[in-house]
């Protein structure tokens, strides 16, 4: 490449970076940041004086000035951010830049795959489930749509997310269900997991759904006589899912990308009820449980309840 062409390329790249910075002025501290906080400092590096510790999940304003750290240690550039009246420098590795929607732009509506229904599970006749609100989704019928997992990959996914190699869970895919169900087969007594691999595709959210439903079984929620409240069950399943997401931090199921578990949290924020319901806790409690499991693990261990 000729020098003039190279200089032109660099200039174009800098213009693109600059325009992205201006267009994406809002940012968020990653939910999986170490110790649950990101330190804001007086300069770009670890050895500058501390201004304030910003909690995970906090929304920031990116001031548009980024540079290499002066500590010779940091892997990522440091940028100037504003939070809660404070302005200072933070490592960009601890922060996600949030895209600003174009004026008048609407988020794309989810597309339900046109898949042929190969089976219908009737709640109370074919399967007993443990989430009352899910019964109402399809008039008490869960459509099982193709393509199903004919090559047995779901068994590997479940073993990986649960940490149990010799599990006996039966996976059923319900494309377009936009939900997940843990249940017991009434005729065969099998531990069913019904999930929608297309829900949240591209964010890793579908793996969270699968791990959450596994958690209901591993935590013993599908055992008759289990006494905890619906909210407690959901939070236990979310903690289990958090531990599973941590297990997959290397990206075996979900390719490593900017965002990680934060993309799952952001999808939860767009999808789950802030107030919750009779069966499901408020959004904030669910995110807290997910991140607790991600950082500290789940008390539910293999072999409990099945």
C-alpha positions in Angstrom: 0.0 0.0 0.0 1.3 3.5 -0.9 2.0 5.8 2.0 -0.6 8.3 0.8 -3.2 5.6 0.6 -2.2 4.3 4.1 -2.5 7.8 5.6 -5.9 8.2 4.0 -7.0 4.8 5.5 -5.8 5.9 8.9 -7.7 9.2 8.6 -10.9 7.4 7.6 -10.5 5.0 10.5 -10.0 7.9 12.9 -13.1 9.6 11.5 -15.1 6.4 11.9 -13.9 6.1 15.6 -14.7 9.7 16.3 -18.2 9.5 14.8 -18.9 6.3 16.8 -17.8 8.0 19.9 -20.1 11.0 19.3 -23.0 8.8 18.3 -22.6 6.5 21.3 -22.2 8.9 24.2 -24.0 6.7 26.7 -22.2 3.8 28.4 -22.7 1.3 31.2 -20.3 -0.3 33.7 -20.2 -4.0 33.0 -22.2 -6.2 35.3 -19.4 -8.7 35.6 -16.7 -6.2 36.6 -14.4 -7.4 39.3 -15.6 -6.8 42.9 -18.8 -5.3 41.5 -17.4 -1.8 41.0 -15.2 0.1 38.5 -12.9 2.8 40.0 -13.0 6.3 38.5 -9.7 8.0 38.8 -8.2 11.4 38.3 -6.0 10.3 35.3 -5.8 7.4 32.8 -4.2 4.6 34.9 -4.4 2.6 38.0 -2.0 4.7 40.0 -3.9 7.9 39.8 -6.0 9.0 42.8 -9.4 7.5 43.3 -12.4 9.7 42.7 -15.3 7.3 43.3 -16.1 3.6 42.9 -18.9 3.2 40.4 -21.2 0.2 40.9 -21.7 -2.4 38.2 -24.6 -1.6 35.9 -24.4 2.1 36.4 -25.1 4.3 33.4 -22.3 6.8 32.4 -21.8 9.5 29.9 -18.8 9.0 27.7 -17.0 12.4 27.4 -15.2 11.3 24.2 -11.5 11.5 25.3 -9.7 8.2 25.3 -6.0 7.4 25.6 -3.5 4.7 26.6 -3.0 4.3 30.3 0.0 5.8 32.0 0.6 2.9 34.3 2.2 0.5 31.8 -0.1 -2.2 33.1 -3.7 -1.7 31.7 -4.6 -3.7 28.7 -7.4 -1.3 27.6 -7.4 2.4 26.9 -8.8 4.7 29.5 -11.6 7.1 28.8 -13.2 10.1 30.5 -16.7 9.4 31.8 -19.3 11.3 33.9 -21.4 9.6 36.5 -23.6 11.1 39.3 -21.9 14.5 39.2 -18.4 13.0 39.1 -16.1 13.2 36.0 -12.9 11.1 35.7 -11.1 8.3 34.0 -12.0 4.6 33.9 -10.7 1.6 32.0 -12.7 1.0 28.8 -12.4 -2.7 29.6 -14.9 -2.2 32.4 -17.4 -0.3 30.4 -19.8 -1.1 27.5 -20.7 1.7 25.1 -24.4 1.7 24.4 -25.7 2.6 21.0 -27.9 5.6 20.7 -31.1 4.8 18.8 -31.6 6.9 15.6 -34.5 9.4 15.9 -37.7 7.7 15.1 -36.1 4.3 15.0 -38.0 1.4 16.4 -36.4 -1.8 17.7 -36.9 -4.7 15.3 -39.9 -6.8 16.3 -38.9 -10.4 17.0 -39.6 -12.8 14.1 -41.2 -16.0 14.9 -39.7 -18.8 12.9 -42.2 -20.6 10.6 -41.4 -24.1 11.8 -43.6 -27.1 11.4 -45.2 -28.3 14.7 -44.1 -31.9 15.2 -45.7 -32.4 18.7 -48.0 -30.7 21.2 -47.4 -31.1 24.9 -50.7 -30.7 26.8 -50.1 -29.3 30.2 -51.7 -31.5 32.9 -52.1 -34.4 30.4 -48.6 -34.9 28.8 -46.5 -32.7 31.1 -46.7 -31.2 34.6 -45.1 -27.8 34.7 -44.3 -25.5 37.6 -44.8 -22.0 36.2 -48.5 -20.9 36.3 -48.0 -18.0 33.9 -46.6 -20.3 31.2 -49.8 -22.4 31.2 -51.7 -19.4 29.8 -49.3 -18.8 26.9 -50.9 -21.3 24.4 -54.1 -22.3 26.1 -52.4 -25.0 28.0 -50.6 -26.5 25.0 -46.9 -26.1 24.3 -46.1 -26.5 20.6 -42.9 -28.4 19.9 -41.7 -27.2 16.5 -38.9 -28.4 14.2 -36.2 -28.7 13.6 -35.5 -30.7 16.7 -32.0 -31.7 17.8 -31.7 -34.9 15.9 -27.9 -35.1 16.5 -28.1 -35.0 20.3 -26.3 -31.7 20.7 -28.8 -30.6 23.4 -27.6 -33.4 25.6 -24.0 -32.0 25.3 -25.3 -28.5 25.9 -27.1 -29.6 29.1 -24.2 -31.6 30.4 -21.9 -28.5 29.8 -24.2 -26.0 31.5 -25.2 -28.3 34.3 -21.8 -29.8 35.0 -23.5 -33.2 35.0 -22.2 -35.6 32.3 -24.7 -38.5 33.0 -27.9 -36.5 33.2 -31.2 -37.9 32.0 -33.0 -34.7 31.0 -35.1 -34.7 27.9 -34.8 -31.6 25.8 -37.6 -30.4 23.6 -37.3 -27.4 21.3 -40.2 -25.0 20.9 -39.2 -22.4 18.3 -41.2 -19.2 18.7 -42.3 -20.0 22.3 -40.2 -17.1 23.6 -40.1 -18.9 27.0 -38.7 -21.9 28.8 -40.4 -24.7 30.8 -39.2 -27.3 33.3 -41.6 -30.1 33.8 -42.2 -33.8 34.5 -43.6 -36.1 31.9 -46.9 -37.5 33.2 -46.6 -40.8 31.4 -42.9 -41.4 31.4 -41.8 -39.5 34.5 -38.9 -37.9 32.5 -37.4 -34.6 33.5 -38.4 -32.3 30.6 -36.7 -29.1 29.5 -38.6 -27.1 26.9 -36.7 -24.1 25.5 -36.7 -21.8 22.5 -33.2 -21.6 20.9 -34.3 -18.7 18.7 -35.2 -16.4 21.7 -32.5 -13.8 22.0 -30.4 -15.3 19.3 -27.1 -13.4 19.1 -27.0 -12.4 22.7 -26.5 -15.7 24.4 -29.9 -15.3 26.1 -31.2 -18.6 24.8 -28.4 -20.4 26.8 -29.4 -18.5 29.9 -33.0 -19.8 29.3 -31.7 -23.4 29.0 -29.5 -23.1 32.1 -32.4 -21.5 34.1 -34.7 -24.4 33.3 -31.9 -26.9 34.1 -31.6 -25.1 37.5 -35.3 -25.7 38.3 -34.6 -29.5 38.1 -31.2 -29.5 39.8 -32.5 -27.2 42.6 -35.3 -29.7 43.3 -38.2 -27.5 42.2 -39.8 -30.2 40.2 -40.1 -32.5 43.2 -43.6 -32.9 44.7 -43.8 -31.2 48.1 -41.0 -28.7 47.5 -41.9 -25.9 49.9 -40.3 -22.7 48.7 -42.3 -19.9 47.2 -42.4 -19.3 43.4 -40.2 -16.2 43.8 -37.6 -18.2 45.7 -37.6 -20.9 43.1 -37.1 -18.4 40.2 -34.2 -16.7 42.1 -32.5 -20.1 42.8 -32.8 -21.0 39.1 -31.4 -17.6 38.1 -28.4 -18.1 40.4 -27.8 -21.5 38.9 -28.0 -19.9 35.4 -25.5 -17.3 36.6 -23.0 -20.1 37.6 -23.6 -21.8 34.2 -22.9 -18.5 32.4 -19.7 -18.1 34.3 -18.8 -21.7 33.2 -19.3 -20.6 29.6 -17.2 -17.4 30.0 -14.7 -18.9 27.6 -17.3 -18.9 24.9 -17.8 -22.6 24.1 -21.5 -22.1 23.5 -21.6 -18.4 22.8 -18.6 -17.0 21.0 -16.6 -14.4 23.1 -17.6 -10.9 22.2 -17.9 -7.5 23.7 -20.6 -7.6 26.3 -20.6 -11.2 27.6 -23.1 -11.6 30.5 -24.0 -8.0 30.1 -25.8 -8.7 26.8 -27.9 -11.3 28.7 -28.7 -8.7 31.4 -29.6 -6.1 28.7 -32.0 -8.6 27.0 -33.5 -9.4 30.4 -34.1 -5.6 30.9 -35.9 -5.4 27.6 -37.9 -8.6 28.1 -38.8 -9.2 31.8 -41.3 -7.3 33.9 -39.8 -4.7 36.1 -42.6 -5.3 38.7 -42.6 -9.1 38.4 -45.7 -11.2 38.9 -47.2 -13.7 41.3 -44.8 -16.3 40.0 -41.8 -14.3 39.0 -39.8 -11.7 41.1 -39.1 -8.1 39.9 -36.5 -7.7 37.3 -33.9 -6.1 39.7 -34.0 -9.1 42.0 -33.6 -11.5 39.0 -30.5 -9.7 37.7 -29.0 -9.6 41.2 -29.5 -13.3 41.6 -28.0 -14.0 38.1 -24.9 -11.9 38.9 -24.6 -13.5 42.4 -24.5 -16.9 40.8 -22.1 -15.6 38.2 -19.7 -14.3 40.8 -20.2 -16.7 43.7 -21.8 -19.9 42.3 -25.0 -21.6 43.1 -25.9 -23.6 46.2 -27.7 -26.1 44.0 -25.4 -29.0 43.1 -25.7 -32.0 40.8 -27.7 -34.9 42.2 -30.1 -32.8 44.3 -33.6 -33.4 43.4 -33.2 -35.9 40.6 
